[in-house]
Amino acid sequence: MIEVLFEDDFYIIVNKPPNLLVHRSRESTERDNLLKQVRNQIDQYVYPVHRLDRQVSGALIFSKTPEALTKLQKNWHDESFSKKYIGLARGVFDSPGRFDFPLNNEKKVPKEALTLYRPLKIFHNSTLLLIEIKTGRHHQIRRHFARRVQHLLGDRKYGKKKYNDEYLENYALTRLFLHSCNLRFTHPYTSQVIDIKANLSDDLVKTLHLLSKELVETIEKSDYI
């Protein structure tokens, strides 16, 4: 059963499990996906408003009609739409910061990209971060952190095998440590401010528990973990 975080006549927001595609993909032969499970659960076709990578868990929005999809996607990059993640990055981040260098699109054209972050907990050689994206480039968070050689742990595409293997062996981190923890936006039909929080998935909680004995400092408490 997929956890429902919010539902009305127009949208349903769910807590996506890790290691599950959002919808069918040309690159995969997998038949199961989140869209299919949500559709069967509520007995209604749904349309993904946005995407999360297969390994990423957390809050994800489906619309119930094509019109509702268009209305929300139109405002997706507005300042009023907040998209926050919890991530575990290699290295020590002891103060808030930003990555604002451009990222190439699929045609190799540089596009502006802005990722904000602030530390929540510092461990000996990694930092738990609250991350907010202001643009929506492909793999934006992963690429921004990897470019500074402080990749998200568990990232087998952009990270370094040595550190990913260490966190797999010692901290049971079997996938990318990235979780969509908070979505906040103005409902296009009701004008209500929707503020959705998605608790960290059990596998990432386990990793943090194993890391806890190496905690150096708690910078900020979080509602999401």
N, C-alpha and C positions, 0 to 999 in steps of 0.2 A: 504494500500500500504506500503510495507516494504521499508525503506530508504536504497538506494544503496550508499555506500561510495566509491567503486572502482569496476570497471569491465573491463576485457579484454577477450581474447579468452580462457584463462586458468582458471581464478579465478573470483569470485565475492565476495566482502566483504560488509556485510550489518550491519545495526544498529539494533540489536535484541531488540524487545520490551520485557518488563518484563513479568513474569508469562506466558511464552510460552515455551513448550518443543522444543528442537532443532530438534528432530526426534521421531519417535514412540518408546515407551518403554514398556517393559514387565510389569513394575510396574504400568502402567497407562492405563486406557481405553479411554483416550482422543484421538479423531481422528484428531484434528487440531494440526499442529506443524509448526515450522519455515521452515524446509526443504520443506514441501508440499507447503507452501505459496510462497517461492522463486521459486520453480520449476514451479508453475503455472504462476507466474509473468513474468518470462523470457521464458517460454515455452521450458524448457530444464531440463533434470535431473541433479542434483547436488549432491556432496558428501561432508559431513562435514569434514573439516580438523582437527577441534578440537571441544570441547564442552564448553558450559556455562550452569550452573545450571538453572533450570526452572525460578527461581526468578531473576536471574542476567540479566542485560541488557547490551547492548553495542556491540562493534565491534566483528564480527565473520566471519570466512573465509569458503567459500565453493569452492571446485574445480569443474571443468566442465568435467573432465575425470579422470578415475582411475590412469592413468600415472601421471597427474598433482598432484593428491592427494599424491601419493607415493613420488614424488620429494620434495614436501614441508614438509611433515611429517618427511622425512629423516633429514631435517635441523632444526626441531622444537626446539631442545634443544641447538642449537649452540649459542655462545655468540652474534652473529650478529642478532639473533632473539629476539626482545624486546617485552615484554607483560606487559602493565601497567594497573592498575585499580584505580578507586576512591572508597574509603570506608570510612564509619563513624564508629569509634570504641568508645566503652565506655572508659571513663577516659581521662587523659591529657597526650599527647605525645608532649614534648616541644623540641625534637631534633630528627634527623634521627636515625634509628636503624635497627636491623635485627633480624630475628628468623632463627636459623640454626640447631635446634634440629631435629632428625629424626622423621619420621611419619611412622606408620605401614601401610603396604599394606593390601589387602583383605585376605592375608594368615597370617596376624599378623607378618610379617617380617619387621623389621625396615629398612627404606630407607632414604637416605640423602634428605634433603629438605631445600631450602634457599628462604626466603622471605625478601625483603628489603622494607623499608617504610620511608617516610619523611612527617612531618606535613605541612598542607596548612593553616588550620584555627583551632583555639582553642576556644571551647565554655566552658561553666561552668563545664560540666561533660562529655564532649565528644570531639573528635578530628576528623577533616576531614583530610584524609591521601591520598597521592599518593603512591601506592603500586606496587612493581615490583616482579614478580616471576621468579626465575632462574631454578626451577625444576617444574615438573608437577604432583605432587601427588594429590590424590583424596581429594577434599575439602581443598586443602593446605592452602589457606589464612584463611579460616574460622577456621580450626583446630589450626593453629599457634596462632592466636589472642585469641582464646578461652582458650588455655592452660595457658595463662598468666592472665586469669580472666579479660581480656579487649576485650571481644568478639565484633564482628561486630554487630551493632544494627539492630534489626529486624530479627536476626538469631534465629529461633525457634528450630533448631536442636541442636546447640552447645552453644547458649546463655542462659541468665537467663530471665525467664518470667517476673519478676518484672520490669526490665529495658525496655524490649521490649514493655510491656503494657504501660509504661509511655510514650515512644516515639510514640506509636500508638495513644494514647489519646491526647497528647499535641502537637505533631508535624506531625500528619497525616502520619506516617511511617507505611505503610501497608505490607511491605515486606523487605527482606534483603537489606541493603544499600550497594550494591556492583555493580560497573559498569565498564565494559571493555572499557577504554577510549582511548587506544593507542596501535596499533600494528605496529611494524617496522621490516622489513626483506628485504633480497635481493631476487628479483624475480629469480627463478631458470631457467627460459627460457631467459629472457631479460637482466639479471644482473642489472636491475634498482633497486634502493633502494625505496621501497614502505613504505611510512610513513602515516598511517591512523589515524585520530582523530575522535572520536565519542562523540558528545556533551552529557552531562548528560540528562537523561530522565526527562520528565515534573514532574513526581511524586516526584523524588528526589530533583529537583529544588524547589518544593513547601516546602518540609521538611526543606531545607536550608534557605528558606525565613522565615519560622516560627522560626527557630533557630537564625536568624540574630540579634535579639534584645539581645541575650545572648552572642554575640561574645566578646571574651576576647582579642584575638590578631589574626591578619592575618600574618602568617609567610611567605607565598609565594603565589603569584598569579598563577593561572592555566589557561591554554588555553581551558580546557575541561568543565569548568562550567561558 
